[in-house]
Amino acid sequence: MNDKIYSLRVKAVTTIEIVNPDTGITHHREFFDEEKFAELIIKECAKSLWTEECYNSDLALEEFERNGAKIKEHFGVEE
């Protein structure tokens, strides 16, 4: 798994602490949120459209924003 995907995977994990009232022992549980992981990937794809041309041209910037919005809209992801 590449570093970027691993980083997104880590962001999609929620850790909770559960304390057993009888023993006082704390347990940690991790939950992987598939929907959040997919949303993070989609946002990363939309961001990846950014190129050096976007720095040099208002038209390229508009295209970047439009295409990024299309990707997010297609998957129903909001900013």
mmJSON file of the N, C-alpha and C atoms, coordinates in Angstrom:
{"data_MODEL":{"atom_site":{
"group_PDB":["ATOM","ATOM","ATOM","ATOM","ATOM","ATOM","ATOM","ATOM","ATOM","ATOM","ATOM","ATOM","ATOM","ATOM","ATOM","ATOM","ATOM","ATOM","ATOM","ATOM","ATOM","ATOM","ATOM","ATOM","ATOM","ATOM","ATOM","ATOM","ATOM","ATOM","ATOM","ATOM","ATOM","ATOM","ATOM","ATOM","ATOM","ATOM","ATOM","ATOM","ATOM","ATOM","ATOM","ATOM","ATOM","ATOM","ATOM","ATOM","ATOM","ATOM","ATOM","ATOM","ATOM","ATOM","ATOM","ATOM","ATOM","ATOM","ATOM","ATOM","ATOM","ATOM","ATOM","ATOM","ATOM","ATOM","ATOM","ATOM","ATOM","ATOM","ATOM","ATOM","ATOM","ATOM","ATOM","ATOM","ATOM","ATOM","ATOM","ATOM","ATOM","ATOM","ATOM","ATOM","ATOM","ATOM","ATOM","ATOM","ATOM","ATOM","ATOM","ATOM","ATOM","ATOM","ATOM","ATOM","ATOM","ATOM","ATOM","ATOM","ATOM","ATOM","ATOM","ATOM","ATOM","ATOM","ATOM","ATOM","ATOM","ATOM","ATOM","ATOM","ATOM","ATOM","ATOM","ATOM","ATOM","ATOM","ATOM","ATOM","ATOM","ATOM","ATOM","ATOM","ATOM","ATOM","ATOM","ATOM","ATOM","ATOM","ATOM","ATOM","ATOM","ATOM","ATOM","ATOM","ATOM","ATOM","ATOM","ATOM","ATOM","ATOM","ATOM","ATOM","ATOM","ATOM","ATOM","ATOM","ATOM","ATOM","ATOM","ATOM","ATOM","ATOM","ATOM","ATOM","ATOM","ATOM","ATOM","ATOM","ATOM","ATOM","ATOM","ATOM","ATOM","ATOM","ATOM","ATOM","ATOM","ATOM","ATOM","ATOM","ATOM","ATOM","ATOM","ATOM","ATOM","ATOM","ATOM","ATOM","ATOM","ATOM","ATOM","ATOM","ATOM","ATOM","ATOM","ATOM","ATOM","ATOM","ATOM","ATOM","ATOM","ATOM","ATOM","ATOM","ATOM","ATOM","ATOM","ATOM","ATOM","ATOM","ATOM","ATOM","ATOM","ATOM","ATOM","ATOM","ATOM","ATOM","ATOM","ATOM","ATOM","ATOM","ATOM","ATOM","ATOM","ATOM","ATOM","ATOM","ATOM","ATOM","ATOM","ATOM","ATOM","ATOM","ATOM","ATOM","ATOM","ATOM","ATOM","ATOM","ATOM","ATOM","ATOM","ATOM","ATOM"],
"id":[1,2,3,4,5,6,7,8,9,10,11,12,13,14,15,16,17,18,19,20,21,22,23,24,25,26,27,28,29,30,31,32,33,34,35,36,37,38,39,40,41,42,43,44,45,46,47,48,49,50,51,52,53,54,55,56,57,58,59,60,61,62,63,64,65,66,67,68,69,70,71,72,73,74,75,76,77,78,79,80,81,82,83,84,85,86,87,88,89,90,91,92,93,94,95,96,97,98,99,100,101,102,103,104,105,106,107,108,109,110,111,112,113,114,115,116,117,118,119,120,121,122,123,124,125,126,127,128,129,130,131,132,133,134,135,136,137,138,139,140,141,142,143,144,145,146,147,148,149,150,151,152,153,154,155,156,157,158,159,160,161,162,163,164,165,166,167,168,169,170,171,172,173,174,175,176,177,178,179,180,181,182,183,184,185,186,187,188,189,190,191,192,193,194,195,196,197,198,199,200,201,202,203,204,205,206,207,208,209,210,211,212,213,214,215,216,217,218,219,220,221,222,223,224,225,226,227,228,229,230,231,232,233,234,235,236,237],
"type_symbol":["N","C","C","N","C","C","N","C","C","N","C","C","N","C","C","N","C","C","N","C","C","N","C","C","N","C","C","N","C","C","N","C","C","N","C","C","N","C","C","N","C","C","N","C","C","N","C","C","N","C","C","N","C","C","N","C","C","N","C","C","N","C","C","N","C","C","N","C","C","N","C","C","N","C","C","N","C","C","N","C","C","N","C","C","N","C","C","N","C","C","N","C","C","N","C","C","N","C","C","N","C","C","N","C","C","N","C","C","N","C","C","N","C","C","N","C","C","N","C","C","N","C","C","N","C","C","N","C","C","N","C","C","N","C","C","N","C","C","N","C","C","N","C","C","N","C","C","N","C","C","N","C","C","N","C","C","N","C","C","N","C","C","N","C","C","N","C","C","N","C","C","N","C","C","N","C","C","N","C","C","N","C","C","N","C","C","N","C","C","N","C","C","N","C","C","N","C","C","N","C","C","N","C","C","N","C","C","N","C","C","N","C","C","N","C","C","N","C","C","N","C","C","N","C","C","N","C","C","N","C","C","N","C","C","N","C","C"],
"label_atom_id":["N","CA","C","N","CA","C","N","CA","C","N","CA","C","N","CA","C","N","CA","C","N","CA","C","N","CA","C","N","CA","C","N","CA","C","N","CA","C","N","CA","C","N","CA","C","N","CA","C","N","CA","C","N","CA","C","N","CA","C","N","CA","C","N","CA","C","N","CA","C","N","CA","C","N","CA","C","N","CA","C","N","CA","C","N","CA","C","N","CA","C","N","CA","C","N","CA","C","N","CA","C","N","CA","C","N","CA","C","N","CA","C","N","CA","C","N","CA","C","N","CA","C","N","CA","C","N","CA","C","N","CA","C","N","CA","C","N","CA","C","N","CA","C","N","CA","C","N","CA","C","N","CA","C","N","CA","C","N","CA","C","N","CA","C","N","CA","C","N","CA","C","N","CA","C","N","CA","C","N","CA","C","N","CA","C","N","CA","C","N","CA","C","N","CA","C","N","CA","C","N","CA","C","N","CA","C","N","CA","C","N","CA","C","N","CA","C","N","CA","C","N","CA","C","N","CA","C","N","CA","C","N","CA","C","N","CA","C","N","CA","C","N","CA","C","N","CA","C","N","CA","C","N","CA","C","N","CA","C","N","CA","C","N","CA","C","N","CA","C","N","CA","C","N","CA","C"],
"label_alt_id":[null,null,null,null,null,null,null,null,null,null,null,null,null,null,null,null,null,null,null,null,null,null,null,null,null,null,null,null,null,null,null,null,null,null,null,null,null,null,null,null,null,null,null,null,null,null,null,null,null,null,null,null,null,null,null,null,null,null,null,null,null,null,null,null,null,null,null,null,null,null,null,null,null,null,null,null,null,null,null,null,null,null,null,null,null,null,null,null,null,null,null,null,null,null,null,null,null,null,null,null,null,null,null,null,null,null,null,null,null,null,null,null,null,null,null,null,null,null,null,null,null,null,null,null,null,null,null,null,null,null,null,null,null,null,null,null,null,null,null,null,null,null,null,null,null,null,null,null,null,null,null,null,null,null,null,null,null,null,null,null,null,null,null,null,null,null,null,null,null,null,null,null,null,null,null,null,null,null,null,null,null,null,null,null,null,null,null,null,null,null,null,null,null,null,null,null,null,null,null,null,null,null,null,null,null,null,null,null,null,null,null,null,null,null,null,null,null,null,null,null,null,null,null,null,null,null,null,null,null,null,null,null,null,null,null,null,null],
"label_comp_id":["MET","MET","MET","ASN","ASN","ASN","ASP","ASP","ASP","LYS","LYS","LYS","ILE","ILE","ILE","TYR","TYR","TYR","SER","SER","SER","LEU","LEU","LEU","ARG","ARG","ARG","VAL","VAL","VAL","LYS","LYS","LYS","ALA","ALA","ALA","VAL","VAL","VAL","THR","THR","THR","THR","THR","THR","ILE","ILE","ILE","GLU","GLU","GLU","ILE","ILE","ILE","VAL","VAL","VAL","ASN","ASN","ASN","PRO","PRO","PRO","ASP","ASP","ASP","THR","THR","THR","GLY","GLY","GLY","ILE","ILE","ILE","THR","THR","THR","HIS","HIS","HIS","HIS","HIS","HIS","ARG","ARG","ARG","GLU","GLU","GLU","PHE","PHE","PHE","PHE","PHE","PHE","ASP","ASP","ASP","GLU","GLU","GLU","GLU","GLU","GLU","LYS","LYS","LYS","PHE","PHE","PHE","ALA","ALA","ALA","GLU","GLU","GLU","LEU","LEU","LEU","ILE","ILE","ILE","ILE","ILE","ILE","LYS","LYS","LYS","GLU","GLU","GLU","CYS","CYS","CYS","ALA","ALA","ALA","LYS","LYS","LYS","SER","SER","SER","LEU","LEU","LEU","TRP","TRP","TRP","THR","THR","THR","GLU","GLU","GLU","GLU","GLU","GLU","CYS","CYS","CYS","TYR","TYR","TYR","ASN","ASN","ASN","SER","SER","SER","ASP","ASP","ASP","LEU","LEU","LEU","ALA","ALA","ALA","LEU","LEU","LEU","GLU","GLU","GLU","GLU","GLU","GLU","PHE","PHE","PHE","GLU","GLU","GLU","ARG","ARG","ARG","ASN","ASN","ASN","GLY","GLY","GLY","ALA","ALA","ALA","LYS","LYS","LYS","ILE","ILE","ILE","LYS","LYS","LYS","GLU","GLU","GLU","HIS","HIS","HIS","PHE","PHE","PHE","GLY","GLY","GLY","VAL","VAL","VAL","GLU","GLU","GLU","GLU","GLU","GLU"],
"label_asym_id":["A","A","A","A","A","A","A","A","A","A","A","A","A","A","A","A","A","A","A","A","A","A","A","A","A","A","A","A","A","A","A","A","A","A","A","A","A","A","A","A","A","A","A","A","A","A","A","A","A","A","A","A","A","A","A","A","A","A","A","A","A","A","A","A","A","A","A","A","A","A","A","A","A","A","A","A","A","A","A","A","A","A","A","A","A","A","A","A","A","A","A","A","A","A","A","A","A","A","A","A","A","A","A","A","A","A","A","A","A","A","A","A","A","A","A","A","A","A","A","A","A","A","A","A","A","A","A","A","A","A","A","A","A","A","A","A","A","A","A","A","A","A","A","A","A","A","A","A","A","A","A","A","A","A","A","A","A","A","A","A","A","A","A","A","A","A","A","A","A","A","A","A","A","A","A","A","A","A","A","A","A","A","A","A","A","A","A","A","A","A","A","A","A","A","A","A","A","A","A","A","A","A","A","A","A","A","A","A","A","A","A","A","A","A","A","A","A","A","A","A","A","A","A","A","A","A","A","A","A","A","A","A","A","A","A","A","A"],
"label_entity_id":["1","1","1","1","1","1","1","1","1","1","1","1","1","1","1","1","1","1","1","1","1","1","1","1","1","1","1","1","1","1","1","1","1","1","1","1","1","1","1","1","1","1","1","1","1","1","1","1","1","1","1","1","1","1","1","1","1","1","1","1","1","1","1","1","1","1","1","1","1","1","1","1","1","1","1","1","1","1","1","1","1","1","1","1","1","1","1","1","1","1","1","1","1","1","1","1","1","1","1","1","1","1","1","1","1","1","1","1","1","1","1","1","1","1","1","1","1","1","1","1","1","1","1","1","1","1","1","1","1","1","1","1","1","1","1","1","1","1","1","1","1","1","1","1","1","1","1","1","1","1","1","1","1","1","1","1","1","1","1","1","1","1","1","1","1","1","1","1","1","1","1","1","1","1","1","1","1","1","1","1","1","1","1","1","1","1","1","1","1","1","1","1","1","1","1","1","1","1","1","1","1","1","1","1","1","1","1","1","1","1","1","1","1","1","1","1","1","1","1","1","1","1","1","1","1","1","1","1","1","1","1","1","1","1","1","1","1"],
"label_seq_id":[1,1,1,2,2,2,3,3,3,4,4,4,5,5,5,6,6,6,7,7,7,8,8,8,9,9,9,10,10,10,11,11,11,12,12,12,13,13,13,14,14,14,15,15,15,16,16,16,17,17,17,18,18,18,19,19,19,20,20,20,21,21,21,22,22,22,23,23,23,24,24,24,25,25,25,26,26,26,27,27,27,28,28,28,29,29,29,30,30,30,31,31,31,32,32,32,33,33,33,34,34,34,35,35,35,36,36,36,37,37,37,38,38,38,39,39,39,40,40,40,41,41,41,42,42,42,43,43,43,44,44,44,45,45,45,46,46,46,47,47,47,48,48,48,49,49,49,50,50,50,51,51,51,52,52,52,53,53,53,54,54,54,55,55,55,56,56,56,57,57,57,58,58,58,59,59,59,60,60,60,61,61,61,62,62,62,63,63,63,64,64,64,65,65,65,66,66,66,67,67,67,68,68,68,69,69,69,70,70,70,71,71,71,72,72,72,73,73,73,74,74,74,75,75,75,76,76,76,77,77,77,78,78,78,79,79,79],
"pdbx_PDB_ins_code":[null,null,null,null,null,null,null,null,null,null,null,null,null,null,null,null,null,null,null,null,null,null,null,null,null,null,null,null,null,null,null,null,null,null,null,null,null,null,null,null,null,null,null,null,null,null,null,null,null,null,null,null,null,null,null,null,null,null,null,null,null,null,null,null,null,null,null,null,null,null,null,null,null,null,null,null,null,null,null,null,null,null,null,null,null,null,null,null,null,null,null,null,null,null,null,null,null,null,null,null,null,null,null,null,null,null,null,null,null,null,null,null,null,null,null,null,null,null,null,null,null,null,null,null,null,null,null,null,null,null,null,null,null,null,null,null,null,null,null,null,null,null,null,null,null,null,null,null,null,null,null,null,null,null,null,null,null,null,null,null,null,null,null,null,null,null,null,null,null,null,null,null,null,null,null,null,null,null,null,null,null,null,null,null,null,null,null,null,null,null,null,null,null,null,null,null,null,null,null,null,null,null,null,null,null,null,null,null,null,null,null,null,null,null,null,null,null,null,null,null,null,null,null,null,null,null,null,null,null,null,null,null,null,null,null,null,null],
"Cartn_x":[0.858,0.0,0.906,0.603,1.461,1.152,2.059,1.96,0.688,0.262,-0.928,-2.178,-2.313,-3.478,-3.455,-2.281,-2.164,-2.587,-2.158,-2.521,-4.038,-4.678,-6.139,-6.833,-6.277,-6.839,-6.796,-5.676,-5.531,-6.568,-6.82,-7.806,-9.229,-9.452,-10.795,-11.032,-10.078,-10.213,-10.549,-11.538,-11.912,-11.57,-10.882,-10.52,-11.334,-11.94,-12.681,-12.132,-12.266,-11.862,-13.102,-13.046,-14.155,-13.574,-14.129,-13.664,-14.667,-14.166,-15.012,-15.24,-16.487,-16.751,-16.438,-16.485,-16.219,-14.732,-13.91,-12.472,-11.655,-12.193,-11.457,-10.466,-10.469,-9.552,-10.084,-9.183,-9.536,-9.189,-10.132,-9.928,-10.05,-9.221,-9.283,-9.859,-10.847,-11.454,-11.296,-10.945,-10.817,-11.907,-12.492,-13.538,-13.124,-13.168,-12.828,-14.109,-14.146,-15.314,-15.094,-15.68,-15.499,-15.988,-17.09,-17.655,-16.717,-16.161,-15.227,-13.979,-13.487,-12.314,-12.571,-13.729,-14.082,-14.174,-14.776,-14.91,-13.533,-12.622,-11.268,-10.549,-10.734,-10.12,-10.675,-11.978,-12.61,-12.112,-12.019,-11.513,-10.059,-9.281,-7.879,-7.782,-8.657,-8.68,-9.02,-9.995,-10.382,-9.231,-8.501,-7.351,-6.21,-6.107,-4.977,-5.059,-6.19,-6.33,-5.501,-5.053,-4.259,-2.933,-2.604,-1.351,-0.634,0.568,1.327,0.601,-0.137,-0.877,-1.895,-2.416,-3.411,-2.82,-1.521,-0.87,-0.757,-0.675,-0.358,-1.559,-2.72,-3.846,-5.153,-5.913,-7.231,-8.145,-8.004,-8.821,-8.535,-7.259,-6.895,-7.424,-7.368,-7.887,-9.389,-10.11,-11.548,-11.844,-11.059,-11.248,-10.972,-9.912,-9.588,-10.755,-11.278,-12.379,-13.63,-13.91,-15.086,-14.967,-13.809,-13.626,-13.607,-12.977,-12.993,-14.406,-15.192,-16.584,-17.391,-17.109,-17.818,-17.554,-16.303,-15.957,-16.693,-16.655,-17.325,-18.833,-19.385,-20.842,-21.235,-20.44,-20.736,-20.868,-20.013,-20.032,-20.834,-21.408,-22.214,-21.401,-20.168,-19.286,-19.343,-19.553,-19.575,-18.283,-17.928,-16.691,-16.785],
"Cartn_y":[-1.168,0.0,1.233,2.187,3.372,4.292,5.219,6.085,6.918,7.397,8.251,7.451,6.261,5.429,5.038,4.701,4.346,5.52,6.716,7.913,8.122,7.932,8.077,6.994,5.786,4.674,4.991,5.532,5.891,6.948,7.906,8.957,8.409,7.23,6.645,5.703,5.646,4.778,5.63,5.185,5.836,4.891,5.406,4.596,5.075,4.126,4.481,3.68,4.242,3.561,3.075,1.838,1.259,0.806,1.313,0.935,-0.042,-1.201,-2.195,-1.721,-1.429,-0.887,-1.887,-3.171,-4.18,-4.326,-4.238,-4.464,-3.182,-2.145,-0.904,-0.975,-2.098,-2.273,-1.516,-0.779,-0.016,-0.81,-0.924,-1.586,-0.54,-0.67,0.225,-0.55,0.037,-0.573,0.382,-0.176,0.623,0.223,1.225,1.003,1.676,0.893,1.41,1.851,3.115,3.695,3.678,2.684,2.527,3.741,4.311,5.469,6.676,6.893,8.0,7.776,6.537,6.207,6.519,6.1,6.374,7.876,8.595,10.051,10.715,10.266,10.828,10.563,9.376,9.045,9.951,10.143,10.983,12.422,12.94,14.304,14.403,13.374,13.374,13.346,12.581,12.549,13.925,14.575,15.913,16.888,16.792,17.675,17.383,16.138,15.751,16.39,16.983,17.649,18.92,19.415,20.638,20.421,21.307,21.219,22.555,22.594,23.848,24.895,24.438,25.368,26.175,25.585,26.29,27.53,27.517,28.687,29.82,29.464,30.443,30.94,30.348,30.693,30.649,31.729,31.739,30.707,30.505,29.53,28.119,27.789,26.472,26.291,27.355,27.293,27.024,27.71,27.485,26.042,25.517,24.136,23.165,23.414,22.587,22.557,23.717,23.802,23.107,23.3,22.695,21.163,20.645,19.196,18.553,19.232,18.719,18.654,19.677,19.706,18.604,18.327,17.263,15.9,15.656,14.37,14.211,15.248,15.176,15.034,15.779,15.708,14.308,13.727,12.401,11.365,11.501,10.555,11.057,12.251,12.787,13.222,13.689,14.118,15.634,16.124,17.566,17.99,19.228,19.768,19.858],
"Cartn_z":[0.0,0.0,0.0,-0.891,-0.917,0.269,0.515,1.696,1.713,0.545,0.486,0.861,0.298,0.618,2.088,2.599,4.016,4.894,4.54,5.296,5.309,4.163,4.087,4.905,4.869,5.643,7.135,7.592,9.005,9.394,8.509,8.792,8.872,8.281,8.265,9.451,10.37,11.547,12.764,13.521,14.766,15.911,16.912,18.087,19.277,19.98,21.185,22.362,23.531,24.757,25.47,25.904,26.663,28.0,29.088,30.416,31.014,31.39,32.051,33.481,33.853,35.195,36.314,35.998,37.023,37.325,36.281,36.464,36.382,35.778,35.594,34.436,33.707,32.584,31.373,30.725,29.535,28.288,27.401,26.116,25.017,23.999,22.847,21.672,21.029,19.849,18.685,17.55,16.334,15.354,14.73,13.737,12.431,11.366,10.044,9.358,8.938,8.279,6.765,6.102,4.661,3.887,4.322,3.627,3.727,4.908,5.083,4.232,4.176,3.375,1.903,1.395,0.0,-0.25,0.688,0.546,0.512,1.354,1.366,0.049,-0.51,-1.799,-2.9,-2.907,-3.928,-3.823,-2.606,-2.428,-2.893,-2.621,-3.046,-4.567,-5.216,-6.682,-7.248,-6.651,-7.118,-6.945,-5.829,-5.603,-6.565,-7.017,-7.872,-9.259,-9.592,-10.887,-10.968,-9.815,-9.761,-10.486,-11.389,-12.128,-12.059,-12.556,-12.606,-13.453,-14.455,-15.322,-14.533,-13.464,-12.66,-12.016,-11.739,-11.166,-12.177,-13.44,-14.478,-15.272,-15.055,-15.905,-15.121,-15.203,-14.565,-15.203,-16.52,-17.227,-16.714,-16.512,-15.995,-14.576,-13.778,-12.418,-12.43,-13.308,-13.425,-13.835,-14.782,-15.229,-14.085,-13.322,-12.171,-11.189,-10.856,-9.9,-10.445,-11.733,-12.35,-12.37,-12.771,-12.846,-11.466,-10.504,-9.137,-8.588,-8.872,-8.427,-9.098,-10.389,-11.107,-10.469,-10.119,-9.495,-8.172,-7.338,-6.037,-6.212,-7.152,-7.39,-7.863,-8.729,-9.271,-8.13,-7.118,-6.004,-4.805,-4.915,-3.823,-2.623,-2.862,-1.784,-1.681,-0.467,-0.234,0.429,0.237,0.815,2.302],
"occupancy":[1.0,1.0,1.0,1.0,1.0,1.0,1.0,1.0,1.0,1.0,1.0,1.0,1.0,1.0,1.0,1.0,1.0,1.0,1.0,1.0,1.0,1.0,1.0,1.0,1.0,1.0,1.0,1.0,1.0,1.0,1.0,1.0,1.0,1.0,1.0,1.0,1.0,1.0,1.0,1.0,1.0,1.0,1.0,1.0,1.0,1.0,1.0,1.0,1.0,1.0,1.0,1.0,1.0,1.0,1.0,1.0,1.0,1.0,1.0,1.0,1.0,1.0,1.0,1.0,1.0,1.0,1.0,1.0,1.0,1.0,1.0,1.0,1.0,1.0,1.0,1.0,1.0,1.0,1.0,1.0,1.0,1.0,1.0,1.0,1.0,1.0,1.0,1.0,1.0,1.0,1.0,1.0,1.0,1.0,1.0,1.0,1.0,1.0,1.0,1.0,1.0,1.0,1.0,1.0,1.0,1.0,1.0,1.0,1.0,1.0,1.0,1.0,1.0,1.0,1.0,1.0,1.0,1.0,1.0,1.0,1.0,1.0,1.0,1.0,1.0,1.0,1.0,1.0,1.0,1.0,1.0,1.0,1.0,1.0,1.0,1.0,1.0,1.0,1.0,1.0,1.0,1.0,1.0,1.0,1.0,1.0,1.0,1.0,1.0,1.0,1.0,1.0,1.0,1.0,1.0,1.0,1.0,1.0,1.0,1.0,1.0,1.0,1.0,1.0,1.0,1.0,1.0,1.0,1.0,1.0,1.0,1.0,1.0,1.0,1.0,1.0,1.0,1.0,1.0,1.0,1.0,1.0,1.0,1.0,1.0,1.0,1.0,1.0,1.0,1.0,1.0,1.0,1.0,1.0,1.0,1.0,1.0,1.0,1.0,1.0,1.0,1.0,1.0,1.0,1.0,1.0,1.0,1.0,1.0,1.0,1.0,1.0,1.0,1.0,1.0,1.0,1.0,1.0,1.0,1.0,1.0,1.0,1.0,1.0,1.0,1.0,1.0,1.0,1.0,1.0,1.0,1.0,1.0,1.0,1.0,1.0,1.0],
"B_iso_or_equiv":[0.0,0.0,0.0,0.0,0.0,0.0,0.0,0.0,0.0,0.0,0.0,0.0,0.0,0.0,0.0,0.0,0.0,0.0,0.0,0.0,0.0,0.0,0.0,0.0,0.0,0.0,0.0,0.0,0.0,0.0,0.0,0.0,0.0,0.0,0.0,0.0,0.0,0.0,0.0,0.0,0.0,0.0,0.0,0.0,0.0,0.0,0.0,0.0,0.0,0.0,0.0,0.0,0.0,0.0,0.0,0.0,0.0,0.0,0.0,0.0,0.0,0.0,0.0,0.0,0.0,0.0,0.0,0.0,0.0,0.0,0.0,0.0,0.0,0.0,0.0,0.0,0.0,0.0,0.0,0.0,0.0,0.0,0.0,0.0,0.0,0.0,0.0,0.0,0.0,0.0,0.0,0.0,0.0,0.0,0.0,0.0,0.0,0.0,0.0,0.0,0.0,0.0,0.0,0.0,0.0,0.0,0.0,0.0,0.0,0.0,0.0,0.0,0.0,0.0,0.0,0.0,0.0,0.0,0.0,0.0,0.0,0.0,0.0,0.0,0.0,0.0,0.0,0.0,0.0,0.0,0.0,0.0,0.0,0.0,0.0,0.0,0.0,0.0,0.0,0.0,0.0,0.0,0.0,0.0,0.0,0.0,0.0,0.0,0.0,0.0,0.0,0.0,0.0,0.0,0.0,0.0,0.0,0.0,0.0,0.0,0.0,0.0,0.0,0.0,0.0,0.0,0.0,0.0,0.0,0.0,0.0,0.0,0.0,0.0,0.0,0.0,0.0,0.0,0.0,0.0,0.0,0.0,0.0,0.0,0.0,0.0,0.0,0.0,0.0,0.0,0.0,0.0,0.0,0.0,0.0,0.0,0.0,0.0,0.0,0.0,0.0,0.0,0.0,0.0,0.0,0.0,0.0,0.0,0.0,0.0,0.0,0.0,0.0,0.0,0.0,0.0,0.0,0.0,0.0,0.0,0.0,0.0,0.0,0.0,0.0,0.0,0.0,0.0,0.0,0.0,0.0,0.0,0.0,0.0,0.0,0.0,0.0],
"pdbx_formal_charge":[null,null,null,null,null,null,null,null,null,null,null,null,null,null,null,null,null,null,null,null,null,null,null,null,null,null,null,null,null,null,null,null,null,null,null,null,null,null,null,null,null,null,null,null,null,null,null,null,null,null,null,null,null,null,null,null,null,null,null,null,null,null,null,null,null,null,null,null,null,null,null,null,null,null,null,null,null,null,null,null,null,null,null,null,null,null,null,null,null,null,null,null,null,null,null,null,null,null,null,null,null,null,null,null,null,null,null,null,null,null,null,null,null,null,null,null,null,null,null,null,null,null,null,null,null,null,null,null,null,null,null,null,null,null,null,null,null,null,null,null,null,null,null,null,null,null,null,null,null,null,null,null,null,null,null,null,null,null,null,null,null,null,null,null,null,null,null,null,null,null,null,null,null,null,null,null,null,null,null,null,null,null,null,null,null,null,null,null,null,null,null,null,null,null,null,null,null,null,null,null,null,null,null,null,null,null,null,null,null,null,null,null,null,null,null,null,null,null,null,null,null,null,null,null,null,null,null,null,null,null,null,null,null,null,null,null,null],
"auth_seq_id":[1,1,1,2,2,2,3,3,3,4,4,4,5,5,5,6,6,6,7,7,7,8,8,8,9,9,9,10,10,10,11,11,11,12,12,12,13,13,13,14,14,14,15,15,15,16,16,16,17,17,17,18,18,18,19,19,19,20,20,20,21,21,21,22,22,22,23,23,23,24,24,24,25,25,25,26,26,26,27,27,27,28,28,28,29,29,29,30,30,30,31,31,31,32,32,32,33,33,33,34,34,34,35,35,35,36,36,36,37,37,37,38,38,38,39,39,39,40,40,40,41,41,41,42,42,42,43,43,43,44,44,44,45,45,45,46,46,46,47,47,47,48,48,48,49,49,49,50,50,50,51,51,51,52,52,52,53,53,53,54,54,54,55,55,55,56,56,56,57,57,57,58,58,58,59,59,59,60,60,60,61,61,61,62,62,62,63,63,63,64,64,64,65,65,65,66,66,66,67,67,67,68,68,68,69,69,69,70,70,70,71,71,71,72,72,72,73,73,73,74,74,74,75,75,75,76,76,76,77,77,77,78,78,78,79,79,79],
"auth_comp_id":["MET","MET","MET","ASN","ASN","ASN","ASP","ASP","ASP","LYS","LYS","LYS","ILE","ILE","ILE","TYR","TYR","TYR","SER","SER","SER","LEU","LEU","LEU","ARG","ARG","ARG","VAL","VAL","VAL","LYS","LYS","LYS","ALA","ALA","ALA","VAL","VAL","VAL","THR","THR","THR","THR","THR","THR","ILE","ILE","ILE","GLU","GLU","GLU","ILE","ILE","ILE","VAL","VAL","VAL","ASN","ASN","ASN","PRO","PRO","PRO","ASP","ASP","ASP","THR","THR","THR","GLY","GLY","GLY","ILE","ILE","ILE","THR","THR","THR","HIS","HIS","HIS","HIS","HIS","HIS","ARG","ARG","ARG","GLU","GLU","GLU","PHE","PHE","PHE","PHE","PHE","PHE","ASP","ASP","ASP","GLU","GLU","GLU","GLU","GLU","GLU","LYS","LYS","LYS","PHE","PHE","PHE","ALA","ALA","ALA","GLU","GLU","GLU","LEU","LEU","LEU","ILE","ILE","ILE","ILE","ILE","ILE","LYS","LYS","LYS","GLU","GLU","GLU","CYS","CYS","CYS","ALA","ALA","ALA","LYS","LYS","LYS","SER","SER","SER","LEU","LEU","LEU","TRP","TRP","TRP","THR","THR","THR","GLU","GLU","GLU","GLU","GLU","GLU","CYS","CYS","CYS","TYR","TYR","TYR","ASN","ASN","ASN","SER","SER","SER","ASP","ASP","ASP","LEU","LEU","LEU","ALA","ALA","ALA","LEU","LEU","LEU","GLU","GLU","GLU","GLU","GLU","GLU","PHE","PHE","PHE","GLU","GLU","GLU","ARG","ARG","ARG","ASN","ASN","ASN","GLY","GLY","GLY","ALA","ALA","ALA","LYS","LYS","LYS","ILE","ILE","ILE","LYS","LYS","LYS","GLU","GLU","GLU","HIS","HIS","HIS","PHE","PHE","PHE","GLY","GLY","GLY","VAL","VAL","VAL","GLU","GLU","GLU","GLU","GLU","GLU"],
"auth_asym_id":["A","A","A","A","A","A","A","A","A","A","A","A","A","A","A","A","A","A","A","A","A","A","A","A","A","A","A","A","A","A","A","A","A","A","A","A","A","A","A","A","A","A","A","A","A","A","A","A","A","A","A","A","A","A","A","A","A","A","A","A","A","A","A","A","A","A","A","A","A","A","A","A","A","A","A","A","A","A","A","A","A","A","A","A","A","A","A","A","A","A","A","A","A","A","A","A","A","A","A","A","A","A","A","A","A","A","A","A","A","A","A","A","A","A","A","A","A","A","A","A","A","A","A","A","A","A","A","A","A","A","A","A","A","A","A","A","A","A","A","A","A","A","A","A","A","A","A","A","A","A","A","A","A","A","A","A","A","A","A","A","A","A","A","A","A","A","A","A","A","A","A","A","A","A","A","A","A","A","A","A","A","A","A","A","A","A","A","A","A","A","A","A","A","A","A","A","A","A","A","A","A","A","A","A","A","A","A","A","A","A","A","A","A","A","A","A","A","A","A","A","A","A","A","A","A","A","A","A","A","A","A","A","A","A","A","A","A"],
"auth_atom_id":["N","CA","C","N","CA","C","N","CA","C","N","CA","C","N","CA","C","N","CA","C","N","CA","C","N","CA","C","N","CA","C","N","CA","C","N","CA","C","N","CA","C","N","CA","C","N","CA","C","N","CA","C","N","CA","C","N","CA","C","N","CA","C","N","CA","C","N","CA","C","N","CA","C","N","CA","C","N","CA","C","N","CA","C","N","CA","C","N","CA","C","N","CA","C","N","CA","C","N","CA","C","N","CA","C","N","CA","C","N","CA","C","N","CA","C","N","CA","C","N","CA","C","N","CA","C","N","CA","C","N","CA","C","N","CA","C","N","CA","C","N","CA","C","N","CA","C","N","CA","C","N","CA","C","N","CA","C","N","CA","C","N","CA","C","N","CA","C","N","CA","C","N","CA","C","N","CA","C","N","CA","C","N","CA","C","N","CA","C","N","CA","C","N","CA","C","N","CA","C","N","CA","C","N","CA","C","N","CA","C","N","CA","C","N","CA","C","N","CA","C","N","CA","C","N","CA","C","N","CA","C","N","CA","C","N","CA","C","N","CA","C","N","CA","C","N","CA","C","N","CA","C","N","CA","C","N","CA","C","N","CA","C","N","CA","C","N","CA","C","N","CA","C","N","CA","C"],
"pdbx_PDB_model_num":[1,1,1,1,1,1,1,1,1,1,1,1,1,1,1,1,1,1,1,1,1,1,1,1,1,1,1,1,1,1,1,1,1,1,1,1,1,1,1,1,1,1,1,1,1,1,1,1,1,1,1,1,1,1,1,1,1,1,1,1,1,1,1,1,1,1,1,1,1,1,1,1,1,1,1,1,1,1,1,1,1,1,1,1,1,1,1,1,1,1,1,1,1,1,1,1,1,1,1,1,1,1,1,1,1,1,1,1,1,1,1,1,1,1,1,1,1,1,1,1,1,1,1,1,1,1,1,1,1,1,1,1,1,1,1,1,1,1,1,1,1,1,1,1,1,1,1,1,1,1,1,1,1,1,1,1,1,1,1,1,1,1,1,1,1,1,1,1,1,1,1,1,1,1,1,1,1,1,1,1,1,1,1,1,1,1,1,1,1,1,1,1,1,1,1,1,1,1,1,1,1,1,1,1,1,1,1,1,1,1,1,1,1,1,1,1,1,1,1,1,1,1,1,1,1,1,1,1,1,1,1,1,1,1,1,1,1]
}}}
